[in-house]
Amino acid sequence: MKKRRVRSSRMILEMYLKVLSKLVIYSNSYKIVAVTGSVGKTTTATIVYQVLSNIEGCNGKKFPKVRTTVNNMNDTVGLPLTILNSHDWISFDFKGISQLFKLLLSTIKAVCSAKEECIYVLEYGVGGPGEMALLTDIVKPDVAIITAIGPAHIERFLSEVNISKEKEKLMDAVGQYGMKIFGSDNEFTKEMSHNHKKSHLVSGKGVDFAISTSAIVAKFFGATSDEVDVALIGVIPPSQRLEIEIFRGVTIINDSYNANPLSMKYALDILEKEVCSGKKIAILGDMKELGCNEKLYHEEIGAYAHEKADYIIGVGNLAYNYNADFWFEDVNSLLTNELFKKISKNDCVLFKASNSGNFNKLVETFKVYMEDSS
């Protein structure tokens, strides 16, 4: 009964926010850049946003305002809240009611005010079948980007083919004069691109893909090549997503925000390519929402990691299946061990796990240890 009430409340909230966001969109000159994919979604959206924002003022040319998804607000509640320029989730209490009333007032103001030009760079996150249709019903994109397809949330989708079909619905929502961009380094997106005329295939992974894509998107909105070159200077990837830094002589690759088999392979590829004179170490945590084949996926990634790293540290119950050189039940177990002493200057260390693994705490503690021991 309680679950039913929560579900009903959420449906009412979704409908309310959908109506408000549609009113705002239809009364203003908004353009929508939609980004989805099993890996690299936030990195791509962040860098596209940064590049479009940096174009404003280049060569004295007026460029629209640019807004983007924050706080992972990319579902049927977060997406309309972003369009309504609200970065706070709605709570089911008096504070939440107050927020909804304020959103109504700001929507009325936006509808009655002079039209505003704005480009929204939005993440379209789907965690189950049918969700992409709900998101595109809120707002259809002018530019759609699919980074790559992999077994993320496969527990609900059951197969990567189903994930691919769900993501492709974003492309189906693009208008006649819109633009579609696919990652070319992924079998699903590459195959998908054959179904869509005037689509762009972009090579590269992670930041490389995002930079190439951002240049194409900026030119679609009228930026010149010179303006794009200037805008690309100083681009900063989002934190905890393949964030690379050298700290006390150790190269740290912090990709601790989330993990699925495809993003694990991307991160391990980065570790392999990173130049360092010491050891290459992969500290890997659990991957979540992989369904009945979760053990098999972890075994597969473990075998892949052994090809890319000198040694592997597994952290978490599922991480036991990596067949790691060292294994710990949780982050706290690793933190109380002296294994960090085996890591020295000139080593390269990858931290990668699903967000629930609390690996960001592990990264920060590792930095403290390296600072104290230097």
Legacy VTK file of the C-alpha trace (Angstrom):
# vtk DataFile Version 3.0
C-alpha trace
ASCII
DATASET POLYDATA
POINTS 374 float
0.000 0.000 0.000
2.799 2.406 0.927
4.673 1.657 -2.296
1.482 2.302 -4.266
1.028 5.705 -2.603
4.652 6.649 -3.318
4.256 5.577 -6.944
1.049 7.608 -7.307
2.680 10.657 -5.727
5.616 10.378 -8.113
3.313 10.091 -11.133
1.462 13.261 -10.074
4.795 15.033 -9.540
6.070 13.939 -12.961
2.909 15.193 -14.675
3.023 18.543 -12.853
6.679 19.134 -13.747
6.121 17.983 -17.315
3.328 20.538 -17.846
5.410 23.376 -16.375
8.502 22.511 -18.408
6.489 22.276 -21.628
5.015 25.725 -20.979
8.497 27.163 -20.497
9.855 25.483 -23.641
6.993 26.532 -25.893
7.090 30.146 -24.733
10.833 30.552 -25.257
13.426 29.968 -27.963
15.068 26.902 -26.442
17.282 24.428 -28.257
17.924 21.017 -26.754
21.089 18.918 -26.901
20.310 15.446 -25.528
23.036 13.043 -24.426
22.555 9.390 -23.556
24.645 6.221 -23.457
25.890 3.497 -21.149
29.219 5.223 -20.583
30.565 8.774 -20.960
27.173 10.486 -20.753
28.096 13.022 -18.071
31.588 13.627 -19.483
30.130 14.383 -22.905
27.336 16.621 -21.580
29.762 18.518 -19.335
32.299 19.215 -22.076
29.674 20.138 -24.678
28.218 22.557 -22.108
31.633 24.069 -21.341
32.477 24.578 -25.010
29.116 26.175 -25.851
29.392 28.403 -22.762
32.906 29.513 -23.732
31.773 30.595 -27.182
29.747 33.435 -25.724
31.659 36.630 -26.450
34.142 35.142 -28.920
34.798 37.655 -31.755
32.043 39.825 -30.307
29.348 37.405 -31.434
26.285 37.065 -29.286
25.618 33.447 -28.359
22.614 32.032 -26.473
22.780 31.247 -22.780
23.701 27.651 -22.033
22.417 25.485 -19.178
23.017 21.855 -18.361
22.128 18.893 -16.148
23.579 18.972 -12.631
23.432 16.562 -9.672
22.642 13.646 -12.000
19.149 15.085 -12.610
18.434 13.143 -15.786
15.235 11.182 -15.129
11.521 12.010 -15.481
11.734 14.322 -12.449
15.247 15.692 -12.844
14.932 16.538 -16.541
11.961 18.937 -16.214
13.474 20.440 -13.056
16.602 21.268 -15.068
14.488 22.917 -17.775
12.777 24.919 -15.014
16.244 26.022 -13.881
15.922 24.250 -10.536
18.834 22.188 -9.230
17.138 20.779 -6.125
15.244 17.501 -5.990
11.632 17.719 -4.811
10.898 16.154 -1.427
7.488 14.741 -0.473
6.903 17.104 2.456
5.975 20.740 3.177
9.279 21.949 1.766
8.520 20.090 -1.444
5.084 21.731 -1.719
6.735 25.115 -1.270
9.219 24.275 -4.045
6.393 23.307 -6.394
4.572 26.588 -5.753
7.751 28.576 -6.440
8.237 26.658 -9.681
4.683 27.552 -10.717
5.351 31.249 -10.086
8.666 31.174 -11.972
6.958 29.384 -14.876
4.240 32.042 -15.088
6.951 34.701 -15.071
8.894 32.913 -17.831
5.776 32.569 -19.979
4.837 36.239 -19.574
8.352 37.625 -20.040
10.166 38.353 -23.276
11.420 35.274 -25.096
14.795 33.997 -23.928
17.303 32.251 -26.180
18.906 29.304 -24.452
20.619 26.028 -25.295
20.054 23.188 -22.843
22.608 20.373 -22.757
20.653 17.603 -21.050
21.393 14.058 -20.004
18.667 11.543 -20.790
19.135 8.733 -18.296
17.070 5.555 -18.611
17.078 2.833 -15.991
14.385 0.602 -17.450
12.221 -0.119 -20.537
9.873 2.647 -21.670
11.656 5.494 -19.889
13.169 7.121 -22.995
9.690 7.700 -24.453
8.687 9.463 -21.235
11.748 11.725 -21.430
11.325 12.630 -25.102
7.662 13.372 -24.422
8.822 16.066 -21.986
11.125 17.650 -24.559
12.324 16.491 -27.972
15.977 17.153 -28.874
17.400 19.284 -31.669
20.701 17.447 -31.291
20.893 13.863 -30.004
24.083 12.091 -28.959
24.545 8.421 -28.092
28.028 7.721 -26.736
28.089 3.917 -26.534
25.904 0.974 -25.546
26.888 -1.560 -22.901
25.341 -3.706 -20.128
24.336 -0.850 -17.800
21.073 -1.547 -15.897
20.969 -4.858 -17.758
19.167 -6.349 -14.763
16.064 -4.495 -15.971
16.693 -4.575 -19.733
17.816 -8.247 -19.874
20.012 -7.734 -22.951
22.252 -5.137 -24.613
20.019 -5.326 -27.691
17.096 -4.101 -25.578
19.262 -1.304 -24.171
20.230 -0.291 -27.707
16.593 -0.203 -28.839
15.623 1.910 -25.827
18.427 4.423 -26.401
17.636 4.670 -30.118
14.230 6.112 -29.266
16.091 9.346 -28.510
17.202 9.502 -32.155
13.681 8.818 -33.361
12.543 11.946 -31.506
14.900 14.306 -33.376
13.170 16.623 -35.832
13.782 16.889 -39.573
16.376 19.647 -39.229
18.109 18.233 -36.183
21.424 16.437 -35.868
22.327 12.939 -34.658
25.729 11.891 -33.337
26.880 8.345 -32.614
30.060 7.000 -31.093
31.909 4.986 -33.745
33.982 2.862 -31.337
31.008 0.772 -30.242
29.336 -1.977 -32.271
25.800 -1.040 -31.212
26.000 2.691 -31.937
27.890 2.102 -35.166
25.187 -0.282 -36.369
22.478 2.078 -35.119
23.837 4.949 -37.223
22.965 3.032 -40.422
19.279 3.526 -39.582
19.548 7.319 -39.511
20.254 9.688 -42.393
22.561 12.686 -41.947
24.101 11.214 -38.814
27.657 11.835 -37.594
29.961 9.038 -36.472
32.527 10.297 -33.962
35.543 8.254 -32.901
37.261 8.244 -29.517
36.271 7.427 -25.954
35.634 9.506 -22.861
37.110 13.009 -23.069
38.361 12.525 -26.642
34.867 11.661 -27.862
33.365 14.560 -25.888
35.780 17.124 -27.329
35.211 16.018 -30.926
31.456 15.970 -30.372
31.398 19.405 -28.749
33.070 20.929 -31.805
30.410 19.444 -34.105
27.586 20.638 -31.857
29.012 24.164 -31.562
29.268 24.500 -35.338
25.683 23.239 -35.686
24.625 26.247 -33.606
26.625 28.649 -35.762
30.043 28.860 -34.112
33.072 29.234 -36.369
36.130 26.956 -36.307
38.181 29.730 -34.684
35.568 30.220 -31.962
35.499 26.492 -31.290
39.303 26.368 -31.007
39.226 29.149 -28.416
36.309 27.558 -26.555
38.129 24.227 -26.249
40.936 25.805 -24.241
40.652 24.983 -20.563
37.970 22.285 -20.882
37.731 20.383 -17.569
36.182 16.880 -17.357
33.713 16.253 -14.492
35.139 14.989 -11.212
35.411 11.249 -10.529
35.064 10.463 -14.238
38.448 9.427 -15.610
39.930 12.321 -13.646
43.720 12.036 -14.018
46.197 13.803 -11.741
49.744 13.309 -10.528
49.855 13.427 -6.735
53.141 13.087 -4.872
54.623 11.344 -7.902
51.753 8.838 -8.286
49.434 9.055 -11.291
45.865 8.696 -10.023
43.012 7.833 -12.394
39.841 8.536 -10.425
36.857 6.975 -12.178
34.997 6.236 -8.979
31.600 7.733 -9.796
30.074 4.651 -11.394
30.884 1.391 -13.141
29.534 -1.128 -15.615
31.423 -3.655 -17.770
31.846 -1.253 -20.696
33.077 1.685 -18.608
35.396 -0.700 -16.726
37.051 -1.688 -19.999
37.357 1.973 -21.052
39.041 2.845 -17.752
41.403 -0.134 -17.924
42.349 0.887 -21.469
43.253 4.334 -20.143
45.348 2.734 -17.398
47.200 0.628 -19.956
47.984 3.640 -22.176
49.087 5.923 -19.326
52.848 6.437 -19.386
54.592 5.714 -16.091
57.897 4.103 -15.111
56.412 2.218 -12.143
53.663 -0.354 -11.655
50.141 -0.109 -13.044
47.599 -0.949 -10.361
43.837 -1.404 -10.776
41.745 -1.024 -7.604
38.324 -2.270 -8.680
35.041 -2.413 -6.783
31.650 -4.001 -7.409
29.568 -3.347 -10.506
25.846 -3.148 -9.708
22.556 -3.899 -11.502
23.968 -6.655 -13.722
21.288 -9.224 -12.988
21.755 -12.988 -12.939
25.023 -12.802 -14.921
26.789 -10.490 -12.464
29.366 -13.157 -11.501
30.185 -13.790 -15.162
30.598 -10.059 -15.895
32.983 -9.655 -12.953
35.021 -12.657 -14.070
35.220 -11.209 -17.590
36.425 -7.828 -16.308
38.917 -9.524 -13.998
40.474 -11.359 -16.954
40.549 -8.109 -18.940
42.144 -6.242 -16.015
44.919 -8.823 -15.684
45.900 -7.984 -19.277
46.039 -4.251 -18.562
47.483 -3.943 -15.031
50.494 -5.304 -13.171
48.275 -6.261 -10.287
44.652 -5.937 -9.217
43.032 -5.111 -5.888
39.382 -6.140 -5.602
37.058 -4.439 -3.089
33.548 -5.762 -2.412
31.619 -9.017 -2.403
31.170 -9.146 -6.171
34.760 -7.981 -6.699
35.865 -11.347 -5.327
35.090 -12.678 -8.796
37.813 -10.532 -10.395
40.322 -13.157 -9.231
42.368 -10.197 -7.985
45.878 -10.384 -6.568
44.480 -8.903 -3.337
40.849 -8.856 -2.204
39.011 -6.942 0.547
35.404 -7.181 1.640
34.877 -3.406 1.667
36.668 -0.054 1.542
37.192 0.070 5.311
38.956 -3.309 5.212
41.387 -1.991 2.630
41.921 1.257 4.525
43.004 -0.631 7.659
45.460 -2.727 5.644
49.024 -1.656 4.887
48.690 -2.432 1.202
49.016 1.260 0.332
52.668 0.981 1.335
53.228 -1.157 -1.744
52.264 1.829 -3.911
55.176 4.167 -4.558
56.199 7.110 -6.694
55.994 6.638 -10.460
53.173 4.089 -10.080
49.834 4.592 -11.835
46.673 3.684 -9.911
43.131 3.319 -11.248
40.201 3.614 -8.808
37.007 2.284 -10.382
33.697 1.088 -8.901
29.971 1.743 -8.797
29.110 4.853 -6.784
27.804 2.806 -3.866
31.312 1.421 -3.350
32.394 4.681 -1.671
35.599 4.763 -3.705
35.860 8.548 -3.577
36.598 8.153 0.151
39.267 5.639 -0.806
40.892 8.097 -3.208
40.943 10.891 -0.619
42.405 8.592 2.069
45.055 7.411 -0.371
46.084 11.019 -1.003
46.355 11.659 2.731
48.580 8.594 3.099
50.831 9.685 0.222
51.074 13.197 1.681
52.038 11.872 5.126
54.605 9.441 3.725
56.312 11.921 1.398
LINES 1 375
374 0 1 2 3 4 5 6 7 8 9 10 11 12 13 14 15 16 17 18 19 20 21 22 23 24 25 26 27 28 29 30 31 32 33 34 35 36 37 38 39 40 41 42 43 44 45 46 47 48 49 50 51 52 53 54 55 56 57 58 59 60 61 62 63 64 65 66 67 68 69 70 71 72 73 74 75 76 77 78 79 80 81 82 83 84 85 86 87 88 89 90 91 92 93 94 95 96 97 98 99 100 101 102 103 104 105 106 107 108 109 110 111 112 113 114 115 116 117 118 119 120 121 122 123 124 125 126 127 128 129 130 131 132 133 134 135 136 137 138 139 140 141 142 143 144 145 146 147 148 149 150 151 152 153 154 155 156 157 158 159 160 161 162 163 164 165 166 167 168 169 170 171 172 173 174 175 176 177 178 179 180 181 182 183 184 185 186 187 188 189 190 191 192 193 194 195 196 197 198 199 200 201 202 203 204 205 206 207 208 209 210 211 212 213 214 215 216 217 218 219 220 221 222 223 224 225 226 227 228 229 230 231 232 233 234 235 236 237 238 239 240 241 242 243 244 245 246 247 248 249 250 251 252 253 254 255 256 257 258 259 260 261 262 263 264 265 266 267 268 269 270 271 272 273 274 275 276 277 278 279 280 281 282 283 284 285 286 287 288 289 290 291 292 293 294 295 296 297 298 299 300 301 302 303 304 305 306 307 308 309 310 311 312 313 314 315 316 317 318 319 320 321 322 323 324 325 326 327 328 329 330 331 332 333 334 335 336 337 338 339 340 341 342 343 344 345 346 347 348 349 350 351 352 353 354 355 356 357 358 359 360 361 362 363 364 365 366 367 368 369 370 371 372 373
